[in-house]
């Protein structure tokens, strides 16, 4: 293989590796974002359930 072909192939491999690394990084960030959204959603559901429970408790106290 000529030097220029070898250099070209090496640059191509480096570029491919860089693209793969960038894609992996974006995938990881996406997964982290999805997990954070799911966690906030779960926290919101729990907060809503607590609020409804508190409201029901207050209504029972008013009836008593």
N, C-alpha and C positions, 0 to 999 in steps of 0.2 A: 504494500500500500504506500502510496506517495505521502510525503509529509503533509501536504495540503489536504489530502483526503482524510488522513488520520486526525488532523486538527479539526476539520469540519465534523467528523463523526464524534469527536470528543465534545465539541461545542454543542452538538445536537443532543448528546446524552445529558450534558449539564443542564441544558434548557428543559429537557423532558423531566429531569429530576426536580428542577425548580417548579415546574408546572404541577407535578405530583405533590410536592410539599405544600404548595399554595392551596391545592384542592383539599388536601388532608386538613390543613389549618382551617379552611372555610367550613369543612364538614364538622370539625370539632366545635367551632364557634356556633354553627347552626344547632348542633345537638345541645350545647350548653344553653342556648337561647330557648330551645324547645323545652328543656327541663325546667328552666327558670319560669317560663310561662305556665307550665303544668303545675309547678309548686305554688305560684301566686293564685292560680285558679282554685287549687285545693284549699289554700288559706282563705280565699274569699268565700268558698262554700261553707267552710267551718265557721267563719265569722257570721255569715247569714243565718246559719243554723243556731248559733249562740244568741243572736239578736231575736230570732223568732221564739226561742225558748224563754228568753228574758221577758219578751212581750207577753207570752202566755202566762208566765209566772205573775207578772204585774196584774194581768186581768183577773187571775184567780184571787189575788190578794184584795182587789177592789170589790169582788163579789162577796168576800168573807166579812 
